[in-house]
Amino acid sequence: MSVNTRSRKLRKDLAASTGDGATYSFMVGVSEMYFIPFVLALGVGEVSAGLFFTIPYLCGSVLQLLAPWGVSFLKSPRKWVLCCAIVQCISFIPLIDGAIRGALPAWVIFASFALYWGAAIGAGPAWAAWVAALIPSNIRPKYFGRRSRICQLMTLTGLSVAGAFLFFGEHFDGAKNIDQATKVAGEFSWQLAAFAFIFFLGLLSRGASIPYLVRQSEPPSGAWKHAPVPLRTLLIRPLMGQERPLLVFMLFFQLAIQISSPFVASYLIGEIGFSNATYFAAAAILFATKSIAVSIFGSIASRRGPRFVLVLSAGFLTAHAALFALPPETSTIFILMALSGICWAGYEIATFLLLLDISKPEERTSILTSFNLLNALALVIGSLAGGSLLHWLGDDRTAYALLFLISAGARFAALFLLRYVPDKRGLESDHSSHPSNLQEISMEEDGSFNRPPESIL
């Protein structure tokens, strides 16, 4: 294959990857970001609503253990990602039905969310192995940094569309808070009808990403290999091994984050009394700043390395959690949301690039699959600890403030693990299947990688 042919093929793959990321991101904004408000609209309590995310996420992480088997059986990470996209579309159907009827059994909500997260998380490791085989490591930081901007903007667009429909639904129902919009005694709820519509848009958007996945190439011959890595093997890797330091830090930092993060939506909506419009505005500010900052951090990662970006963003995320304990003025919340978007932009792109650079290509799917389960366990442990603390402290504004401070302290303790994280900017195996002059290709396409869950705090 000539250099020009390879260049055209790479451009085609990058454009298709951008389209996939954009449609996926719209789904995240229009549907996923409103899962917890939907649960609150059905009358679930504030603390319980946070667990409606974490427990299904753990179940989804168990389901995604099928990923290495699925990739091996299909002999293609591309085909496995396509299957996961179809399953994710199906997961919206019960949610749409429940929103139309105004009621949904708890087990159906759990099952739908678990199916959604199982497909989302299960696709992640295979997708990472796939794009690592297609995209040369020397253009990844710049590409994913610029690619992220469009996808963050698409998430913001999805948030805007959903927020507009929910705002009008709230207005027609005459409710002040989202949890006042439940259907009572058969009375029609415009707000729940709006939820049904935005979940339908989420289904359509995820379905629209499938043609873009189909257009992307299979990994080049010899560029993708799959070597199973059992969970017990991952756990006993030496502390200074290639992947272990980064994964250990991410697990402990995740646990610290989840002490408070699952309860931010409940805090803003249930405790502070944010309306749909105000909640949407806060979330929109987060994603707007995130979309701007992510390309900047991508450029910084190209020059200084992703580890530098990780240290910087993790440090600010720690301070940011403590700032959430300040008096909850609307203007203060908006400023903190803007800072949150900047911090998460750096953290996500840094960890994504480090995971691609540090892990071996043939072990990447198994390692990330095993890590996803451990990550979900850390998420559930953190959220259960946070929920227990919140219940014990009194479930009021003071309790939330203490919860944010405790989370900040736990994050600070996790920062000491960063000293063991190596700074590698690419492995030789990632370069082997691409001609060196491909780095001269002008990157016209943009977009975003998306790895669930989207965190607010």
N, C-alpha and C positions, 0 to 999 in steps of 0.2 A: 504494500500500500504506500503510495507516494505521500510526501509531506503535505501537499495541498489537499489531498483526499482526507488525510487524518485531521487536518485543520478544519475542513468543512464538517466532518463528522463530529468533532469536538464542539464546534459552534452550535450544531444542531442539538447535541445533548445538553449543552448549557441552556439553550433557549427553552427546551422542553422541561428541564429541571426547574427553571424559573417559573414556567406556567404551572407546574405541579405545586410548587411552593406557594404561589400567589393564590390559587384556588383553595389549597389546604388552609392557608392563613385566613382567608375570608370565612371559612367554616369555623375556625377557632373564634374569630371575633363575633360572628353572628349567632353562634350557638353555644360553644363550649364555655365562654366567659359568663354565660347566663344560667349555667346549670344550678348553682347554689341559689340565685334569686328565684328560679323556678321551684326548687324544693321549698323555699320559704313561702312562695305564693300558694303552695298546697297545704300550708299550715304547720309545717315542721318547726320545732323550736330552734333557737340560735345556735346552741352548742351542738345539737344533733345534726343540724344542717351541715356543719363542717365535716362531720363524720360520714355524711352521705357522699363526700368526695373521697376521703382517705381509704375507707374500707373497700369500696369498689375498685379503687386504684390498686390496692394490694391484690384483690382477686384478679384484676387484669394482668398484673405482673406475674401471677402464677400461670395464667393462660398463655402468656407470651413465652413461657419456657418451651412451647412447641416450635418456636421459631427455628432453632438449629435443625430440628428434625424436618421441618417443612422445607427449609432451604436445601437440605441434602436430598429429600425425596423429589423435589421439583428440579433439582440440579440447577437452580438459578435464583439469586436474590431478587431479581426483577419480578419473576412470577409470584414469589411469596409476597412482595410488597403489593402487587395487584390484588391478590386474594384478601389481604388485610384491608385494603381500601374498600372492597365490596362489603366485607363484614361490617366495617365502620358505618357504611350507608345504612345497612339493615338495622343497626342499633338505634337509629333515630325513630323508627316506626312506632315502637311502644310509647315513646315520649310524646309524639304527635297525637297519638290516640288518647293518651291520658290528659293532655292539655285540652283537647276538644271536649272530652267527657267531664272534665273538671275534677277528676279524682284518679289516683293511681296507687295501687298497693305498694307498700314499702319494698317488698321483695322484687317487684317488677322494676322499680327505679334502680335498685341495687344491681339487678341483672343487666339492665340496659347500660348503665354506667360501666359495669365491669366488662361488658362486651365491647363498648366504645374504647375503653382504656386498653383492653387486651389487644385489640387490633392496632391501636395507635402505638403502644409500646412495642408490640411484637414486630411491627414494621421497622422500627428504629434501627436495631442492630444490622438487619439485612440491608436497609437503605444506606447506612453508613459504609458498609463494606462495598456496596454497589458504587456509590459516588466516589469512594476512595480509589476504586479501580478505574473509573472513567476520567476523573479530574486530576491532573498533575498536582503534586503537593506544592510546587513552587508558585502556583497561581491561586491556591485555595484561600489564603487569608484575604487577598484583594477581592476575589470573586465572591466569597461568602459574606464579606463585609458589605459589598455593594448590593449583592443579591438580597441580603436581609432587609435593606431599606424598602424595597417594593413590597415585600411580604409583610413587614410591619405596617406599612400604609394600607395594605389590604385588610389586615386585622383591624386597623382603625376604621376602615370603611365598613367592615362587618359590624363593629361595635356601634357605629353611627346609625346604620340601617336598623339594627335590632333596637337600639335605644329610642329611635323615632317611633317605631311601632308600639313599643311598650309604654312610651310617654302618652301616646294617644289612647292606648288601652286604659291606662291609669286615669286619664282625664275623663273618658266616657264612663268609667266605673265610679268616678268621684272618690277614689281612694287616695289617702295621703301617703301610705306606705305600701310597699309591694306585698307585705304579708296580710294586708287587708283586702286583697283582691280575690280571695278564694270564692269559689262558687258555693252559695249557701242555698239549701233547699231547692235545688234545681234551677236557681236563678242564673241566667247567662252572664258570663264574665268576659268582657272585652279584653281584659289583660291576659287571661289564659288563652283566649283565641289568638292574641298576638304571639304568645309563646309557641303555640302550635305552628304559626306561620314561620317564625324565625327558625324553628327546628326543621321545617320543611326546606327552608333556604339552605340550612346546613347540609341536609341530605343531598340537595341538588349540587351544591358547591363541591362536596366530596366526590360526587359522581362525575363532575366536570373535570376533576383532576386525573381521572383514569385514562382518558385519551393521551394526556401528556406523559403519563407513565409508560404507555404503550410505545410512544414515539422514541423514548430513550433506548440507547443501544444496550445489548447484553454486554457484560464485562469482556474486555479483550481476552483472547485465548491465552491462558497462562497467567493473566493478571489477577484473577480471583481464585482463591483456594479456600476450602473450608476444613478446619481441623477442630474437632470437638474439644472443649476444655471443660471438664466437669467442675461443678461448683466447689467441691472439696479441694480441687487443685488450685482454683483461684484463691481460696481462703488461706492456703498454706504457702503462697508465694512469699519469698523473703521480703522484709520490710523495705529494703532498698531495691527491690526488683523493678522491672521496667514499667509495669502498669500500677502496681500496688500502692505506691505513695499517693498518686493522684486519686485513685478510687477511694482510698481510706479517707482522705481529706473531704472528698465530695460527699461521702456517706455521713460523716460527722457534721459537716456543714448543713447538709440536708435535714438531719435530725433537729439541729438547732433552729433552722428556718421554720420547720413545720410545727414548732411549739406555738407559734403565733399566726403564721400565714393562712391556715385554713379558716381562721375566725375573723379575718379582716372584713370580708363581705358582710358577715353577720354583725360585726361591730358598726360598720358604716350604715347599714340598712336598718338593723333592728335596734341598736343602742343609740346611735347619733340621730337616726331618723331621716337619713338621706332618701329623697324621692328617686324615682327612676331616672329623671333628667339629671339630677346631681350625681348619682352613681355613675351614669354614663359619662358625664363630663370628667369625673375623676379618672375613670378608666381610659378615656380618650386622651387625656393629658399624658398618662403613663405611656401609652403606645406611640403617641406623637414624638415624645422625647426619645423613646427607645428607637424609633425608626431613624431619627436623625443621628443618634449617638453610635449606632451599630456600625455604620460605615467608617466613622472616625476611629473606632476601636479596631476595626479590621485593618486600617492603614497602620495604626500603632503596632498591631501584632506583626505586621510584615517587617517593620523596622526594628522593634525591640524584642519580639518574640511573644507568644501567647502567655507565657508564665508571668511576664511583667504585667500584662493586662489582668490576669487572674488575681494577682496580689493586690493590685489597685482596686479592682471592683469588689472583691471580697471584703476588703477593709472598709470601704464605704458602705457596703450592705450591712455591716455590723453596726456602724454608727447610725445608719438610717433607722434600724429597728428601735434604737433607744429614743430617737427623735419622735417616733410615733406615740410616745408616752406624754408628749406635750398636750396642753389643753386642746380639745378637738374643734378648733375653729375651721370653718369651711375653707378659708383662704390658706390656712396652715396645711390642711389635708391636701389641697391642690398642689402646693409647693412640694410636699413630701412625695406625692405621686410623680411629679416631674423628676425628682431625684431618683426615685425608684426605677423609672424607665431607663435612666442613664446607667445606673448601677447594673441592672439586669442585662442590658445590652452587652456590657463588657464581660460579665460573668459567663453568659451563655456562649458567646463566640469564642472566648478563651478556652473553656472546658471542651467545647466541640472540637477545636483545632488540636488541642493536646491529646484528646482521645484518639483522633485519627493518626497523629504523629507517633505516639508512644506505643500503641498496640500493634502487634504483628498482623499483617493483612489476612493471613490464613486463619488466625485465631480471633479476629475481631468480632464476628457474629456471636460466637459462643461467649466471649468475655463480656461483651455488652449485654447479652441476654442474662447472664448470671448477675452482672452488676445491677441490672434493672430490678431484679427480684430483691437484692439486698437494699437497693435504693428505696423500693416500696416499703420494705420492712422498717427502714429508718424513718420514712415518711409517716407510717402508721404509729410507730412508737412515739415520735415527736408530737403528732396530733392528739394521740390519746393522753399523753402527758399534759399537753396544753389544755385539752378539754377538761381533764380532771382538776388541774390547777384553777381553771376558770370557774368551774362549779364550786370548788372549795373556797375560793376567794370571794364569791358572792355574785358573780355574773353581772357586775355593774361597771361603770366607767373606770372606777379605781382599780377594779380587778383586771380590766383590759390593759390599763397602763402598766400594772405590775407584770402582766404576762409579756408585754413588749420588752420590758427591761430584762426579764429573765431570758428571753430569747436572744437579746443582744449579748448578754453575758456568756451564753452557751456558744454563740458564734465567735466571740472573742477567743474563747478557749480553743476552738477548732482552728483558728488562724495559725497556731504554733505548728500545725502539721504541714504548712506550706513550705517549710524549710527543706522538706524531703522531696518535694516535687521537682523533677528534672525539667530542663528547658531544652526540648529537642524540636527542631524546625523541619523535620522530614526524614523519612527512612529511605535507604537506597532502593528498597523494594517498591516504593511508591513511584520512583522515577523510572524504573526499568522499562516499563511498557509505553513510555511516551518519549518522543524525540525532544531533545533539549531546546530546540528553537520554538517549541509550542508556547514557551513562556512569553514570546513576543506577540502573541495573539491579543488584539485589543478586546477588552472585556466590555461588551456593549450590554450584555444581559445582566439583570439584577434580580434580587429576590431574597428569600430568607429560609434558613433551616428552622424547623419547628419541632421541638421535643417537649412533650407534655411533662408536667403541667405548666401552665403559665402562672407564675407567682406574682402577687401584688406587693408583698412586703419582704 
